[in-house]
Amino acid sequence: MNPIKVDQADGLRQLMANSPGQKLAVVGSGPTVGATSVAQNLAAALRQQGRDVLLHDERSAAPPTPAECAGRLLLVDAVLDPQGALSAWAAQADHVMVVLQPSATSIKASYACVKKLHYAHALQCVHMLVNCATDASQAERILVNLAQTSGRYLAMTLASAGWVRADPQMLQAQRLNLTVVEAYRTSPAAADFFQIAADLGQWPWRSPQGPARAVRPALAASNATGPTLALH
């Protein structure tokens, strides 16, 4: 083996080992939107794409140590306090993803969740994911409406993290104590999780040398069609 290539590989591993890792906080806009399922399936999809992922549930354990996080992508199944704020540890995430469902109640709750996060942590950008969507068109309408409202009243950016289609195989996978990504790789929901996992690679992550790059743009307002909800 070429010794130069060996040295380069060793150097890359050393760089990753010294990196604090990348952190994504997954937040449910309500208790029944499926945020934990999203975090579990996204972690499974990322692992199958070759990423070194650590999934941490704030309900069940103390935060992992810096050594456990080093060089890894950390997904945090985050818990909000009664005021809607993240824990001090989760608030250090590179990105926050808010999960909602395509109902009027959930959409309004997601805006309230974003508003509380904005005022609690001065967040300027949050990623939104629509779980159990009927189709992409429905999810896009919801995300555009939320992005417009947040930009107008909170002066903050909402970026699309994507959507997961409603899929009966999700429930069957849960009965088997598996993620849909593990149990039914060709299902619609699994395909959506694989797409979201692939898209994560294009997000602006913090590098070992400095902070994350500027956030990507929100959904374009020109894509919005259909009725909107008064959210503010």
N, C-alpha and C positions, 0 to 999 in steps of 0.2 A: 504494500500500500504506500502511496505517495506520502512522505512525512509532512509535506506542507499541508495536504488535505487533513491529515490527522490533527495537526496543530490548529487548523482553522475550526475543525469540529469541536475540539476540546475548548477552544476559546469561546465558541458560541454557547456550549453547555455551561461554562463558567459564568458568562454574561447572564444567561437565564437564571442560573442559581442565585445570582446576586440581585436579580430584579425583585421588587416587592410583589410582583404579580399584578394581574388585572382583575378588577372587581366590578361585577354587575349586580345591583340590588333589584330584586323582583318583588313588586309590591302589588297586593290585591286591592282594588278600589272598594271591595266589599268582601264579606266572609265566604261567599258562595260563587265567586267568579272563576275559580280554578287556578289561582296563582301558584299554589304548591304543585299542582299537576304540570303547569307550564314549566316551572323551574326544573322538575324532575325529567320531563321529556326533552327539554332543551339541553340539559346536561348529558343525557343519553345520546342525543343526536351529535353533539359536539365531540363526545368520546369516539363515536363511530367514524367521525371525520378526522380522527387523529389528534384531537386537542387534549391536553392534560388539564382536566377539569376537577375542581373540588366543589361539591355542593354542600352548603351549610344551611341548616334550618335553625333560625334563631329561637324557635320554640323549644328546642330539645337539647341544646348543648351550648357550652361557652364558645366564644369565637376561637377559631384555629390560631395557632401561633404563627409568627412571621416566617419561621422555618417551614411550616406546613404550606404556607401560601406562596413561597418563593418560586417564581418562574411559572406559575400556574394561572389559569383563568378561574376565578372564584365566583360562583353563583350563590348569591345570598337570598334565601327565602325569607324576606324581611318581615318584621313585625313593627307596626306603627304603635306609638303610644296613644293615650286617650285624646291628645291634641292633634293627632295625625302626623307626628314627627317620626323620623327614623331614629334608631339608636345611634349613639355617637360613633360606633364602629361601622355600621352600615352607611352612615352619612359620608364616609370617606370613599365611597364607591366612585369609580370613573363615570358610571352611567346609572340612571334609575329608570327602570321599566315598570310602567303601571299597566296592569291587566284589567280589562273590563269585558263585559258581554254586551251583545247588541239589543238591549232593552232600554226603554226610556229611563227606568229607575237606575240602571247600572251606568248609563251614559252621564246622567246628572251626578251620580255618586263619584264617578271618575273625575269629573271637573272639580268637584269639591275636594277630592283627594289631592289633585294637582295644585289647587289653590293653597291648601294647607302646607304642602311640601315647599311650595314657592316661598311662603312667608316664614316658614320655620328654618329653611336652609338657604334662602336666597338663590334657589335653583333658577338657572336661565334656560335650561333645556331638559325636557323629560321625553323619553320614548314611550309610545303607547302601543299596546298589543290587544287586538280584539280576539277574544276566545269564543269558540262556538258560533262563528259567523256562518250565515247562510251561504254567502259567496264573497268573492273579492270586491264586487261592486258595492255591496252593502257595507263592508268594512271600510272601504275608501271613503264613502259618504260620511260615515261616523267620524273617521279620523280627520277629514277636512273640516268638518263642522267644529270639532274640538280645537283644532289648530287655529282656526279663524277667531274663535271666541277667546282663547288664551292669549293670542297675539294682541287682540283689541283691548282686553280688560286687564291683563296681567303683564303685558309687554314681554312675554316669554315665548320660546319656541317649543312646539310639540313636533317631534319627529316620529315617523311611522316605524315601528319595530316589526310590522307585519300583522298577520292574522292566522288563526287556526280554524279550519272549517269544522262545523258540528259533525261528529262522526260516531256512530254507535259502537264502533270498535274501541273507542276510548274507554267506555264503561266495561267492556269485556276484558280489556287489558288490566283494568283496575281490579276486577274480580280475581284475576290470576296473579295479582300483586306484581305486575310488570308495567313498564311504560308502553305506550302504543308503539313507540319507536323500536322497542325490543321485541314486542309480540307480533306486530303487524306492520312490517317495514314498508309494504306497498299501499297501505291505507291512505286516504286523503289527508288525515290529520298528521300522520308520520311524514308525508311528503312536505307538508307545511312546516313542520319542525325542522326538517333537514334544510329547507330553504332559509328559514330564519337563522339557523346555525351558520350557514354559509355566508349570509349577509353580515353577521357579526364581525367577520374578518375585515369588512370595509368600514367599520366604525372607527372614529378617531380615539385610539387608546393611548393612555399615558405610556411614554417610553421610560427606560431606566434613567435617561438623561434629563427628563423634564416632564411637564404636564401634557395632557392630551391636546391634540390640535383642535381647531375650531369645529363646532358641531356641524353636521351636515344639515342642509336646508330642510324645512318642514314640507309637508305635502303642499303642492301648488293649489291655491284657492280656485283656479280655473277648472279643476277636476270636480268641484262640488256640484252635485245635482240632487234634486229631490228636497223634501222638507227638512228643516232644521229645528233644533230645540232651543228654547231660551234657557241658557245655562248660567248666566251671570247673576 
